[in-house]
Amino acid sequence: DTEVTQTPKHLVMGMTNKKSLKCEQHMGHRAMYWYKQKAKKPPELMFVYSYEKLSINESVPSRFSPECPNSSLLNLHLHALQPEDSALYLCASSQDRPSGETQYFGPGTRLLVL
Amino acid sequence: QQPVQSPQAVILREGEDAVINCSSSKALYSVHWYRQKHGEAPVFLMILLKGGEQKGHDKISASFNEKKQQSSLYLTASQLSYSGTYFCGTRGDTGTASKLTFGTGTRLQVTL
């Protein structure tokens, strides 16, 4: 089973709203990732969690706040977003080993900020 | 530092072959290939590790030349299902959970 699930599939929010994106995997992976993808562009890394600790933050604005409550769950809390934050938000997970881990992606949450 | 892919786009007739190239400006440890269909998540195709090994399954294979910091994806006897955008992802070190940087992408369309 190589499934990563994400909820919700679609989200529309105003600039003053607070919302959260959820990601879940049950593959025993110890690394989890958030990516942002704009139309016709490659995914851009936002955050990496390794063994439930934040290991990489790609200088993401503080209006995006990640959280890893346990090894299977990854959340992305959204607050005071801007219209330019509208994008597809992808979650991925992988084994965390130096031999080159394969990242498996969830279906994504398509976010529209009005 | 984003890997550059070529061509940017290609249209094939079913049954034709294609090669997609991925070139990096920095030393690579591994190259990962993904295919993404419109509105869907990227799907993992294969990973190549330092060592120049060529990998493949079915009619899709890939090579990795770490000296040239390049990888190529070979699609033979293309099928309609091969349509999508192909991304290479590169890693430059062996650190745990280190960063995967995606290339510029190649849009492939297979027609009848």
Interface residues (C-beta under 8 A of the other chain):
Chain A: R30 A31 K40 K41 P42 P43 E44 L45 V48 Y49 S50 S55 I56 E58 L90 S94 D96 R97 P98 S99 G100 E101 T102 Q103 Y104 F105 G106 P107 G108
Chain B: Q2 Y29 S30 H32 Y34 E40 A41 P42 V43 F44 I47 L49 T85 F87 G89 R91 T94 G95 T96 A97 S98 K99 L100 T101 F102 G103 T104 G105
